[in-house]
Amino acid sequence: MKLLRTIALDPSDTFVFEHAAEPGEWAVSGAFRFWGGDPAALEGKDRAAFRGGFLGLQSWGWSTLVQIVNATDEDRAAVVDLLARQLVDKLGAPDLDTARAAAEEEVTFSESLCEHLSDTLIAVHRTSEDGEVHEAFRTLRARGGPKPFKAFSFLEAGDEELPQEEVDLAQMLAESKRE
């Protein structure tokens, strides 16, 4: 079986997100963190987390990329348990049984993203349209097979269609200075 772990190829997540996940944490998509809110109203680092973050389960922080890793049944059970406890502690789930059912669903979804080879990296792009959150996932793999990961040594392997998007770095910098 395979699950997701956060990975940091450089320190950029510490600048992009209010709270960056530590490398090597178990991870899930984390889109549920934005339920009940208006994604269009998000600004700055919260907007960055919505648009392109995976949720690290230990720190409750965000990661731009996750890595597919081999896992055991015990690892999976621990991930479900950790997420269930976080749902109670951080989001006020009514009880551990209710939280465990939600955690099980979220981990099952994460497993569905792990159909690729171990060590494949995954990125997410989230949008909100008519009150619905849409997620598109891209896979990245090292050129020439497995080796230590370095930024800019990846070939996009997924063929998912993503919307064209313009990034205004000057505006992002101005927003970060206001926060």
PyMOL commands that set and color helices and strands:
alter all, ss='L'
color gray80, all
select helices_A, chain A and resi 13-16+31-34+39-41+44-52+73-91+96-112+169-178
alter helices_A, ss='H'
color red, helices_A
select strands_A, chain A and resi 2-7+26-28+54-56+62-63+65-70+121-129+132-142+154-156
alter strands_A, ss='S'
color yellow, strands_A
deselect
rebuild
show_as cartoon
